[in-house]
């Protein structure tokens, strides 16, 4: 039994779910939500904070500030609390109320920005708010998850090698695209280690990360309205765009078999299932998808009938009940 002194010391890194009996496709799901932050973002948050401390940018009197739709904000709230630091999370109205409550419970200050950017999303407005806040005082330190190389390095050094050890014959890896830190770290690892792995990025319909047309997106997590600086398409072999209705159907299908996952995981599994059906019909490749989150923070949204009806219409029409 592990004994820890800091919440970031505990992170289950070797749990996989065989989804064959759920989605009828050969897919192993790497579960990244079993830590005190509840998502894959704990790795990037820890790496960025530790690098800022090493570089002298982050001192005991600093105030960490970051733009986040939820999961990274929670991870930074946890790390700031454990280090006795202040943290301001700049988010938007799509952030789950449960995520905001978790951040505030951990002592973070949450500021909600409603200004939309040129693509109709909130990311540009959030980043502008962060820049203005940092300009108002030297104590503010913006980690900038969208351009911070330690974001992808956390997965280059941790996530990808863990998958490589468990699946030495890996053929296909599916990774959701948000800031693209997880995607770029894993893709760079397998490319630079000359592993013949097909890297498939899974994005949300309405995201502009890979040149898609901007559209309304209600599910926080994957997708952006401003292209992240980290993304390098030369490391990606294919991209799947998933409609949010497919995300909703997938999380409910997983929950019906006892697996309560979040929206980002639903998007990744949906995209992976569709891609495998198209590219490997009737075949049995060694395929892994990364599940970034768990489902408890989505109980008021993806799993809530009134929320579904408000944003997507009749839930029965979406879920096929």
C-alpha positions in Angstrom: 0.0 0.0 0.0 1.5 3.3 -1.0 2.0 6.0 1.6 2.1 9.6 0.2 2.6 13.1 1.6 1.5 15.0 -1.5 -1.7 14.4 -3.5 0.2 14.4 -6.8 2.3 11.4 -5.7 -0.7 9.1 -6.3 -1.6 8.4 -9.9 -2.7 5.0 -11.3 -0.8 4.6 -14.6 -1.4 1.0 -15.5 -5.1 0.5 -15.6 -6.7 -0.5 -19.0 -10.2 -1.5 -19.9 -10.8 -4.0 -22.7 -13.8 -2.5 -24.5 -14.5 -5.3 -26.9 -17.6 -6.4 -25.1 -18.9 -2.8 -24.9 -18.2 -1.4 -28.4 -17.6 -4.6 -30.4 -14.2 -3.2 -31.5 -10.7 -4.3 -30.5 -9.8 -1.4 -28.2 -8.0 -1.1 -24.9 -8.8 2.1 -22.9 -6.0 3.6 -20.8 -7.7 5.1 -17.8 -6.0 8.4 -16.7 -8.6 9.6 -14.2 -7.6 7.6 -11.1 -5.7 10.3 -9.1 -6.8 13.1 -6.7 -7.3 15.5 -9.6 -9.5 13.0 -11.5 -7.9 13.4 -14.9 -4.9 13.1 -17.2 -4.2 16.8 -16.6 -2.4 16.1 -13.3 0.7 15.1 -15.2 0.9 18.2 -17.2 0.0 20.5 -14.3 2.8 18.9 -12.1 5.4 19.2 -14.9 4.6 22.8 -15.7 4.6 23.9 -12.0 7.8 22.1 -11.3 9.5 23.6 -14.3 8.4 27.1 -13.3 9.8 26.5 -9.8 13.1 25.3 -11.2 13.3 28.3 -13.6 12.7 30.7 -10.7 9.5 32.0 -12.3 7.3 30.6 -9.5 8.2 31.7 -6.0 6.3 31.4 -2.7 4.7 34.8 -3.2 3.5 34.0 -6.8 -0.1 33.6 -7.9 -0.5 30.9 -10.6 -3.0 31.9 -13.3 -4.3 29.7 -16.1 -7.1 29.4 -18.6 -9.0 26.1 -18.3 -12.3 24.6 -19.2 -12.1 22.4 -16.0 -9.7 19.5 -15.6 -6.4 21.4 -15.7 -7.9 24.0 -13.4 -8.7 21.2 -10.9 -5.2 19.7 -11.2 -3.6 23.1 -10.7 -5.9 23.8 -7.7 -4.8 20.6 -6.1 -1.1 21.3 -6.7 -1.3 24.9 -5.5 -3.1 23.8 -2.4 -0.5 21.2 -1.6 2.3 23.8 -2.1 0.6 26.7 -0.2 0.3 28.8 -3.4 -2.6 30.9 -4.7 -4.3 30.0 -8.0 -6.7 31.8 -10.2 -8.5 29.8 -12.8 -10.0 31.7 -15.8 -12.8 29.6 -17.3 -16.0 30.1 -19.2 -19.8 29.3 -19.0 -19.2 25.8 -20.5 -17.2 24.7 -17.4 -19.1 22.1 -15.4 -20.5 23.6 -12.2 -19.1 20.5 -10.4 -15.6 21.4 -11.6 -16.0 25.0 -10.4 -17.1 23.7 -7.0 -14.1 21.4 -6.8 -11.6 24.2 -7.6 -13.2 26.5 -5.0 -13.1 23.7 -2.4 -9.4 23.4 -3.0 -8.9 27.1 -2.4 -8.7 28.4 -6.0 -10.3 31.6 -7.2 -12.5 30.9 -10.2 -13.3 33.7 -12.7 -15.8 33.1 -15.5 -15.3 35.0 -18.8 -18.2 35.2 -21.2 -16.5 37.2 -24.0 -16.5 35.1 -27.2 -13.6 35.1 -29.6 -13.7 35.5 -33.4 -14.6 31.8 -33.9 -17.6 32.1 -31.5 -15.8 30.2 -28.6 -14.5 31.4 -25.3 -10.8 30.5 -25.5 -9.6 33.8 -27.0 -11.5 35.7 -24.4 -10.1 33.6 -21.6 -6.5 34.1 -22.8 -7.0 37.8 -23.3 -8.3 38.0 -19.7 -5.2 36.1 -18.5 -2.8 38.4 -20.4 -4.5 41.5 -18.9 -4.4 40.0 -15.4 -0.6 39.2 -15.7 0.0 42.7 -16.9 -1.6 44.1 -13.8 1.0 42.7 -11.4 4.3 40.8 -11.4 3.0 38.3 -8.8 0.9 36.6 -11.5 2.5 33.6 -13.3 0.8 32.3 -16.4 1.9 28.7 -17.1 0.2 28.8 -20.6 -0.7 25.2 -21.1 -1.3 26.0 -24.8 2.3 26.7 -25.6 4.3 25.2 -22.6 6.5 22.4 -23.8 6.4 20.8 -20.4 2.8 20.1 -21.2 3.8 17.6 -23.9 7.0 16.6 -22.1 5.0 15.1 -19.2 3.4 12.6 -21.6 6.6 12.0 -23.6 8.3 11.0 -20.4 5.4 9.3 -18.7 2.2 8.4 -20.6 3.8 7.1 -23.8 6.5 5.0 -22.2 3.9 3.4 -20.0 1.8 2.4 -23.0 4.9 1.2 -24.8 5.8 -1.1 -21.9 2.3 -2.6 -21.7 1.8 -2.9 -25.4 5.1 -3.6 -27.2 3.2 -4.6 -30.4 1.0 -1.5 -30.4 -0.4 -0.6 -33.9 -2.8 2.3 -33.3 -3.0 4.9 -30.6 -6.0 7.2 -30.2 -5.5 10.5 -28.3 -8.0 13.3 -27.8 -6.9 16.8 -28.8 -7.4 19.7 -26.5 -4.3 21.7 -25.8 -2.7 18.7 -27.7 -0.2 18.2 -24.9 -1.0 14.5 -24.5 -1.2 14.0 -28.2 2.1 15.7 -29.0 3.9 14.0 -26.2 2.8 10.5 -27.2 3.2 11.1 -30.9 6.7 12.5 -30.5 7.7 9.6 -28.3 6.6 6.9 -30.7 8.0 8.7 -33.8 11.4 9.4 -32.1 11.7 5.9 -30.9 10.9 4.6 -34.4 7.9 2.7 -33.3 5.5 1.9 -36.2 2.4 3.2 -34.4 -0.4 5.0 -36.2 -1.3 8.1 -34.3 -4.9 9.1 -34.6 -6.0 12.4 -33.1 -9.6 12.6 -32.0 -11.2 16.1 -32.0 -14.7 17.5 -31.5 -16.8 18.7 -34.4 -16.7 22.5 -34.2 -13.0 22.7 -33.1 -10.5 24.6 -35.2 -7.4 22.7 -34.0 -7.0 20.8 -37.3 -8.6 23.3 -39.6 -12.2 22.5 -39.0 -15.0 25.1 -39.2 -15.9 26.7 -35.9 -19.2 25.6 -34.5 -21.0 25.6 -31.2 -19.5 23.2 -28.6 -21.2 22.5 -25.3 -19.1 19.7 -23.9 -15.9 21.1 -22.2 -12.6 19.3 -22.7 -11.6 18.4 -26.2 -11.5 20.9 -29.1 -10.5 24.6 -29.3 -11.7 27.8 -30.8 -8.1 29.0 -31.1 -5.5 26.7 -32.6 -3.0 25.7 -29.8 0.7 26.6 -30.4 1.8 23.1 -29.4 0.1 21.3 -32.2 2.3 19.9 -35.0 0.3 17.9 -37.5 3.4 16.3 -39.0 3.4 13.9 -36.0 -0.3 12.9 -36.6 -1.3 10.2 -39.1 -5.0 10.8 -39.1 -7.7 12.9 -37.4 -11.3 12.0 -36.5 -13.9 14.7 -35.7 -16.7 13.5 -33.4 -20.1 15.2 -33.2 -21.2 16.0 -29.6 -24.3 13.8 -30.0 -22.0 10.8 -30.6 -20.0 11.8 -27.5 -23.3 11.7 -25.5 -24.4 8.4 -26.9 -21.0 6.9 -26.1 -20.7 8.0 -22.5 -24.3 6.6 -21.9 -23.4 3.3 -23.6 -20.3 3.0 -21.4 -22.3 3.9 -18.3 -24.9 1.3 -19.1 -22.1 -1.3 -18.7 -20.8 0.2 -15.5 -18.1 2.5 -16.8 -18.8 6.1 -15.8 -16.5 8.3 -18.0 -16.4 12.0 -18.9 -17.1 13.8 -22.1 -13.5 13.7 -23.3 -13.3 10.0 -22.9 -16.7 9.6 -24.7 -15.3 11.6 -27.6 -12.1 9.5 -27.9 -13.9 6.2 -27.6 -16.5 7.2 -30.2 -13.9 8.4 -32.7 -11.7 5.3 -32.1 -14.7 3.0 -32.7 -15.6 4.7 -35.9 -12.0 4.8 -37.2 -11.4 1.1 -36.4 -14.7 0.1 -38.2 -13.6 2.0 -41.3 -9.9 1.0 -41.4 -9.9 -2.5 -39.8 -13.2 -4.1 -40.5 -13.3 -7.6 -39.1 -9.7 -7.4 -38.1 -8.0 -7.4 -34.7 -5.3 -4.7 -34.5 -3.6 -3.9 -31.2 -5.2 -0.5 -30.4 -5.2 1.7 -27.4 -7.2 4.9 -26.6 -6.4 7.3 -23.8 -9.3 8.1 -21.5 -8.6 11.5 -20.0 -11.4 11.8 -17.4 -14.1 10.1 -15.3 -17.8 10.9 -15.3 -18.7 12.3 -11.9 -18.2 16.0 -12.9 -20.6 15.5 -15.9 -23.6 14.3 -13.8 -25.1 17.8 -14.1 -24.6 17.9 -17.9 -24.0 14.9 -20.1 -25.9 12.6 -17.8 -28.7 15.0 -16.9 -31.9 14.9 -18.8 -32.9 18.6 -18.6 -29.4 19.7 -19.7 -29.5 17.4 -22.7 -33.0 18.6 -23.6 -31.9 22.3 -23.3 -28.9 22.0 -25.5 -29.6 19.0 -27.8 -33.3 18.4 -27.9 -35.2 15.3 -26.9 -32.8 12.9 -25.0 -34.7 9.9 -26.3 -33.9 10.9 -29.9 -30.2 11.1 -29.1 -29.9 8.0 -26.9 -32.3 5.9 -28.9 -34.5 5.1 -25.9 
